[in-house]
Amino acid sequence: MRARRSAVRAARGASPLAWAALAAALACASPARSQPDAGGAGGPAADDTPPPPAPAPAAAAPAATERGGSVWASCAEHVPPGATRPRIEETFPKNGFSGYAAHLEITVTHGKGETVLPEGFKVQGDSDAARAIQKAGFVLPEADAGAGPTSATTATDAGATTRLVIPFVPLPKEPGRSALLLPPVPIAVSRASGELVTVCTRPHEIVIEDPIANERDPKVKPNPPPRPQREEWVLAKQLTAGILIGAALGLLVAWLVRRWLRRPRVVAAPPPKLPWIAALEELEALRRSDLLGEGRTGEYFDRVSDCVRKYLGARYGFDGLETTSDEMRDLLARVRPPVPVLPQIARFLADCDLVKFARLQPSEADCLTALDDGENIVHRTTPPAARPGDGAGPRSSPAGGQQPPARPSRAPEPARPSRAPEGEEAP
């Protein structure tokens, strides 16, 4: 600086030719000045202003980073106090073609609890970093087009290693061979405490060739063949899914309804008839039958016997058809209050056993007598509450039918001699 000032003072009284030579020397010595003083006007005042500093080279980036500053507009490195700067290794191709992506491969060594690019590699279009990258002649491809950055993390014993591949498309402004400089790129690392550490890559030089530079007379290439473009129709997908789900639910509901309609129905059984009503109806039906007219007196007598036995069992709580005559007499003898026609029942059972076991053929009169005796036994053993009252009409039975009127009792007949089996004497 002193030499320049001495030269200026010495040249003040010199000739115009010497002054022009001095101006040229100053212009060569300080190329960073905005405009040289062409004619010497204002020379002394301009010489006292120091020239602006030139951009620092890439090697000065770590030193400026340690002071917490930023050297490049595309990246501002930041390391919180007490944090260790992650170690990065990067490679970038030396040559490439215009319009073809050049991949910046970065290997970051960090701790196990740290995450590289927690929100992905994002550069805002209106930020200083995006403007600096575009000014340098590079464009980031769209991540949605399938050419976005990729990352893969591998755990190690000492920590973890993350490998990043970031594509940059060089687009020089001038055709032909061009030399471009990729500015530093910010890499964010999220620590386990939530703090963010931002480190910057080195600037990388690349020589870009024109893809058609080696062709003597390049021709316009035709358009590539068309590709089918598929658009996701969200509404159609939702409607299709809804229709399928609705159809499945409809089939399930229809199957359940059909199964419910075809379920076995519980039919309420009619209330059972009271024993005395059922016995009297059966005996009355037997009286109107044609068994006696057909000469089937044995069957007639057996049916009368079974009807009375079944009635007595249902009336007093035992199985009348599976009980012998002796057992039935013993059971009826223990009934309280006592059965009013117990002797008559005993004689009826004895006559039935005589016909059944002695194999005697009863006459028509014997059948009618047995039928009358059975009806008399049923009437005499009917509970008093179910009997028709004096002077009143027939009561309605619990089974829904009317209590049949009591048949008029016949005049007592003389005792008939009992028939004894063959080989035995009558008592």
Disulfide bonds with the S-S distance in Angstrom:
Cys75-Cys200 1.63
